[in-house]
Every structure is written in structure tokens, then in C-alpha cells.
Amino acid sequence: MADIAHATRIEPLAGRTGGAAGVALTPAAPASRVSLRVDPANAKALSKALGLELPMMPKTSVRNEKGRLAAWLGPDEWLIIDETGDPLADLSKVKLLHSAVDISHRNTAILVTGKGARATVQSGCPQNLGDKVFPVGSATRTVMGKIEVVILRTGEDEFRVECWRSFSDYAFGMLSEAAKDCLA
């Protein structure tokens, strides 16, 4: 009988690629993801445990030198993403009242890169993702088509679209169609 606790997670978009001239779509590497809720007054202690300063401004994110990322989603809510470490283990050492829920098996991400990345992501999103209002380092929870997503701008021509695994095929298909028109 297989040990369920050590089962390997199968990524829903493994092996898929997409895009068109000027934009590439690729599944993000597997990552640990934590939904973190804490009183902002106690954020400093959690920042220390995570090894990065939790962003305190709307629509912002921070990344440390090890690649751990924290995105502000609300006044007392952050999404923590880490492709190499275990943020939940780090947070378990903090004795302050907080909620840290592992959502690694719920979420996945699509990386959208290239000259047409912004136009591709923007095509299904009602939020303005222009340079002035959504510069590199920005993060937002919004909708894309019919699903809720978290969009992170990770570079000039790079976006990370976080979505629930159950909606990942829809998100990938929608972005693939949008990529065809992004530089038209």
C-alpha cells in the first residue's frame, strides 16, 4: 500500500506549453503555497520567521534572495509562494496568533512571458495591468474570465497567474487563445 503522506503531487499542466509570437505560456515549477492571515501589528514576527518583510501596501509583493515570495492580498492576508523551502514549517515556530494554511495542493500557476505577456493576461482581466498602475512587483487578486486568480508581475514582460488546479485547464486555454491576438 502506498504511503499517502509521501505521494508525489502530479502537476495539472505538466508538459503543456503554449503561446504565440511574442508570448510564451509555461506551467510554473511545483511550489509550496501558504495562505497567511495575521493582524498586521504582528506581521514583523512572521516576517522574521519567513525571511522576508511581508508587504504592507495593497497590490505589492516581495521576494527574498532564496526565491520565497509574499504577495499582499488584503489588510491581514498574504499569499506565500516558495519553490524550494517550506514556509509552513517556518511559520509553525511562531507563537503569535495567526492562521497559516497549506494550499499547495489547491493552487498551480502559469508563467506568461514575452513582449505580449501583459496584453495576453490583460485580455481576460478587468483590472488595468499597465506599467504605471501595475509595475514590476505588483500583485492582485482578481478575476480572469470566469475564475478567481492572483496575478503577480515578476518582470517587465513576465507575469505569474496563480489559480486553483481545478481551473488551470480553463486558464491555460484562455491565455493560449489570448496569446494569438496579443501583438495584433
SEFI-841902 format. One record per residue: x, y, z of N, C-alpha, C in turn. Coordinates in steps of 0.05 Angstrom, whole numbers, padded with zeros to 5 digits, always signed. Layout:
! SEFI-841902
XYZXYZXYZ
...
! end
This chain:
! SEFI-841902
+00017-00024+00000+00000+00000+00000+00018+00025+00000
+00011+00044-00017+00028+00068-00020+00025+00086+00005
+00046+00099+00012+00046+00118+00034+00035+00145+00024
+00011+00151+00031-00003+00175+00021+00012+00200+00030
+00023+00201+00053+00037+00225+00063+00061+00232+00045
+00072+00213+00031+00095+00218+00014+00089+00216-00015
+00064+00217-00022+00056+00215-00050+00066+00240-00065
+00074+00236-00090+00083+00258-00106+00059+00271-00119
+00059+00298-00117+00037+00313-00129+00041+00314-00159
+00020+00308-00174+00021+00310-00203+00011+00337-00210
+00028+00352-00224+00021+00379-00232+00000+00378-00255
-00021+00393-00254-00043+00391-00273-00035+00400-00301
-00015+00417-00304-00007+00427-00330+00020+00416-00339
+00030+00396-00326+00056+00385-00332+00059+00378-00362
+00080+00388-00374+00086+00383-00402+00072+00401-00422
+00053+00418-00412+00039+00436-00431+00056+00460-00437
+00054+00469-00461+00066+00494-00469+00047+00508-00487
+00049+00534-00489+00031+00549-00507+00042+00576-00512
+00027+00591-00527+00035+00618-00534+00034+00623-00564
+00047+00644-00572+00047+00652-00600+00071+00671-00603
+00075+00682-00626+00097+00701-00630+00095+00723-00609
+00116+00727-00593+00116+00748-00573+00107+00740-00546
+00098+00716-00542+00090+00708-00515+00092+00677-00512
+00101+00669-00488+00104+00641-00482+00088+00635-00456
+00075+00612-00456+00060+00603-00432+00073+00577-00423
+00080+00576-00398+00091+00551-00386+00081+00547-00358
+00077+00522-00351+00069+00517-00323+00092+00524-00304
+00086+00536-00282+00106+00543-00262+00116+00517-00248
+00140+00518-00238+00151+00495-00223+00133+00490-00198
+00132+00465-00189+00117+00460-00164+00127+00478-00142
+00109+00486-00124+00116+00504-00103+00099+00499-00078
+00110+00506-00055+00094+00507-00031+00080+00533-00030
+00055+00533-00023+00038+00557-00021+00024+00557+00006
+00024+00581+00018+00011+00584+00044-00007+00608+00043
-00032+00605+00052-00050+00627+00056-00046+00636+00084
-00036+00660+00088-00028+00671+00114-00047+00693+00122
-00058+00691+00146-00075+00712+00158-00063+00719+00185
-00059+00745+00190-00049+00754+00216-00055+00784+00219
-00059+00792+00244-00062+00820+00250-00037+00835+00240
-00040+00856+00224-00016+00870+00213+00003+00879+00235
-00007+00884+00259+00011+00892+00282+00031+00869+00289
+00024+00844+00282+00042+00822+00288+00057+00812+00263
+00056+00827+00242+00069+00818+00217+00099+00817+00219
+00111+00834+00235+00141+00834+00238+00151+00807+00247
+00138+00794+00267+00148+00769+00277+00146+00747+00256
+00125+00748+00240+00121+00728+00218+00141+00734+00196
+00147+00760+00191+00166+00767+00170+00193+00755+00177
+00201+00757+00203+00227+00746+00212+00227+00716+00207
+00206+00702+00214+00205+00673+00210+00207+00665+00181
+00195+00681+00163+00194+00676+00135+00220+00684+00120
+00235+00702+00133+00260+00711+00120+00255+00732+00099
+00233+00747+00101+00227+00769+00083+00206+00787+00097
+00206+00812+00090+00187+00831+00101+00160+00829+00087
+00140+00821+00101+00113+00819+00089+00106+00847+00079
+00097+00849+00054+00089+00875+00043+00064+00885+00058
+00063+00911+00063+00041+00922+00078+00024+00941+00061
+00031+00944+00036+00016+00962+00018+00000+00945-00002
-00024+00954-00009-00041+00940-00028-00026+00936-00055
-00031+00914-00068-00021+00907-00094+00009+00905-00095
+00022+00897-00074+00051+00894-00074+00060+00866-00067
+00084+00859-00074+00096+00834-00066+00126+00838-00061
+00138+00819-00047+00167+00820-00042+00177+00792-00047
+00203+00791-00054+00216+00765-00059+00243+00767-00045
+00251+00745-00031+00278+00745-00019+00298+00733-00037
+00323+00732-00029+00345+00722-00046+00342+00692-00051
+00327+00678-00034+00323+00649-00038+00300+00643-00056
+00285+00663-00065+00263+00659-00083+00235+00657-00069
+00234+00660-00043+00208+00660-00029+00194+00686-00035
+00168+00684-00041+00153+00707-00049+00129+00711-00030
+00123+00735-00023+00099+00742-00007+00083+00763-00022
+00058+00758-00027+00040+00777-00041+00019+00787-00022
+00015+00813-00020-00006+00825-00004-00033+00820-00018
-00052+00808-00004-00079+00803-00016-00101+00818-00001
-00095+00828+00022-00114+00843+00038-00101+00854+00063
-00115+00870+00079-00102+00883+00102-00090+00863+00122
-00100+00839+00123-00089+00819+00141-00084+00792+00127
-00079+00793+00100-00077+00768+00085-00054+00769+00065
-00039+00747+00063-00017+00745+00045-00017+00717+00032
-00006+00716+00008-00001+00690-00005+00029+00687-00005
+00039+00665+00006+00067+00659+00007+00072+00636-00013
+00092+00640-00031+00099+00620-00051+00129+00614-00049
+00136+00589-00048+00164+00581-00045+00169+00555-00061
+00187+00556-00080+00193+00532-00097+00214+00514-00085
+00228+00523-00064+00249+00506-00052+00246+00501-00022
+00233+00519-00008+00232+00516+00021+00204+00509+00030
+00200+00509+00057+00175+00502+00069+00166+00524+00087
+00151+00544+00076+00142+00566+00093+00124+00558+00116
+00109+00537+00113+00091+00528+00134+00107+00519+00159
+00129+00505+00154+00147+00496+00176+00159+00521+00190
+00167+00541+00174+00178+00565+00186+00158+00580+00203
+00133+00581+00193+00112+00595+00208+00103+00580+00233
+00106+00554+00233+00097+00538+00256+00113+00544+00281
+00136+00556+00278+00153+00563+00301+00144+00589+00314
+00127+00604+00302+00117+00630+00313+00094+00625+00332
+00096+00636+00356+00076+00631+00376+00053+00652+00377
+00055+00672+00360+00034+00692+00358+00009+00681+00344
-00014+00691+00351-00039+00683+00338-00038+00690+00308
-00041+00670+00291-00042+00673+00262-00054+00648+00250
-00061+00650+00225-00072+00627+00210-00054+00622+00186
-00042+00599+00184-00025+00592+00161-00036+00565+00150
-00047+00566+00126-00059+00543+00114-00044+00535+00089
-00036+00510+00088-00022+00500+00064-00042+00497+00041
-00039+00512+00020-00056+00510-00003-00041+00500-00028
-00019+00486-00023-00001+00476-00044-00016+00458-00063
-00033+00441-00053-00047+00422-00070-00072+00434-00084
-00080+00458-00075-00103+00471-00087-00094+00488-00111
-00071+00501-00109-00063+00520-00130-00042+00510-00149
-00040+00523-00171-00019+00519-00191-00015+00546-00204
+00005+00549-00221+00010+00575-00234+00019+00571-00263
+00013+00592-00278+00021+00593-00306+00039+00618-00309
+00062+00614-00321+00080+00636-00326+00075+00647-00354
+00071+00673-00357+00066+00685-00382+00089+00705-00387
+00105+00700-00408+00129+00717-00413+00131+00725-00442
+00145+00747-00446+00150+00757-00473+00137+00784-00477
+00142+00797-00501+00132+00823-00507+00102+00825-00505
+00088+00804-00511+00059+00804-00510+00047+00794-00484
+00063+00791-00463+00053+00779-00438+00031+00796-00425
+00035+00822-00423+00015+00839-00410-00011+00838-00426
-00010+00841-00452-00034+00841-00468-00049+00814-00466
-00034+00792-00464-00046+00766-00461-00061+00764-00435
-00048+00771-00413-00061+00769-00386-00084+00789-00384
-00080+00813-00395-00100+00834-00394-00125+00827-00409
-00123+00811-00429-00146+00805-00446-00169+00792-00431
-00164+00778-00410-00185+00765-00395-00189+00777-00367
-00176+00799-00362-00176+00811-00335-00187+00839-00336
-00206+00846-00319-00217+00874-00320-00199+00894-00307
-00178+00886-00293-00161+00904-00279-00139+00915-00298
-00132+00940-00294-00112+00953-00310-00084+00942-00302
-00070+00930-00320-00043+00919-00314-00021+00936-00327
-00027+00961-00333-00008+00979-00346+00015+00985-00327
+00038+00994-00339+00062+00999-00325+00059+01018-00301
+00044+01039-00305+00041+01060-00284+00025+01050-00260
+00005+01034-00264-00011+01024-00241-00005+00996-00232
+00010+00981-00248+00017+00954-00242+00046+00948-00250
+00065+00962-00236+00093+00958-00243+00104+00931-00233
+00129+00925-00241+00142+00900-00232+00141+00899-00201
+00133+00876-00191+00130+00873-00162+00101+00875-00153
+00083+00882-00171+00055+00885-00164+00042+00857-00162
+00021+00856-00145+00006+00831-00142-00023+00839-00136
-00042+00823-00147-00070+00828-00142-00086+00803-00144
-00107+00802-00128-00127+00781-00131-00150+00793-00148
-00157+00779-00169-00177+00790-00187-00191+00767-00201
-00204+00772-00223-00216+00751-00239-00204+00752-00267
-00204+00729-00279-00195+00726-00307-00216+00708-00320
-00231+00720-00338-00253+00705-00349-00273+00699-00327
-00278+00674-00321-00298+00666-00301-00285+00656-00275
-00259+00659-00272-00246+00648-00248-00231+00669-00232
-00227+00663-00206-00211+00680-00189-00182+00672-00193
-00165+00692-00195-00136+00687-00198-00121+00707-00181
-00095+00702-00177-00076+00721-00166-00056+00726-00188
-00053+00751-00195-00034+00758-00216-00011+00773-00204
+00014+00763-00210+00038+00776-00200+00054+00785-00224
+00064+00809-00223+00082+00819-00244+00110+00814-00234
+00124+00795-00246+00150+00787-00236+00173+00799-00252
+00167+00811-00275+00188+00824-00291+00175+00843-00311
+00191+00857-00326+00180+00876-00346+00160+00862-00364
+00167+00839-00374+00150+00824-00392+00144+00796-00381
+00139+00795-00355+00135+00769-00341+00112+00772-00321
+00093+00753-00323+00071+00752-00304+00068+00723-00294
+00059+00720-00269+00053+00694-00258+00023+00695-00251
+00008+00676-00262-00021+00674-00258-00026+00650-00240
-00033+00655-00215-00039+00634-00196-00069+00628-00197
-00076+00602-00199-00104+00595-00200-00108+00568-00186
-00133+00561-00181-00139+00535-00170-00133+00514-00191
-00122+00491-00182-00116+00469-00201-00140+00461-00217
-00163+00461-00205-00187+00452-00220-00195+00471-00242
-00184+00496-00242-00190+00515-00263-00166+00520-00281
-00144+00505-00277-00119+00510-00292-00122+00505-00322
-00137+00484-00329-00141+00479-00358-00156+00502-00371
-00176+00512-00358-00191+00535-00368-00173+00559-00371
-00157+00565-00350-00139+00588-00350-00118+00586-00372
-00107+00562-00375-00086+00557-00396-00098+00561-00424
-00122+00550-00428-00136+00553-00454-00142+00581-00460
-00152+00596-00440-00159+00624-00444-00134+00640-00451
-00113+00636-00436-00088+00650-00442-00076+00643-00469
-00079+00617-00477-00069+00608-00503-00084+00622-00525
-00110+00625-00523-00126+00639-00543-00118+00669-00544
-00115+00681-00521-00108+00709-00519-00080+00715-00531
-00062+00696-00528-00035+00699-00538-00035+00702-00568
-00054+00689-00581-00055+00690-00611-00060+00719-00621
-00073+00735-00604-00080+00762-00613-00064+00784-00599
-00046+00777-00581-00034+00797-00563-00017+00818-00578
-00005+00811-00600+00011+00831-00615-00002+00840-00640
-00027+00833-00644-00041+00840-00669-00046+00870-00671
! end
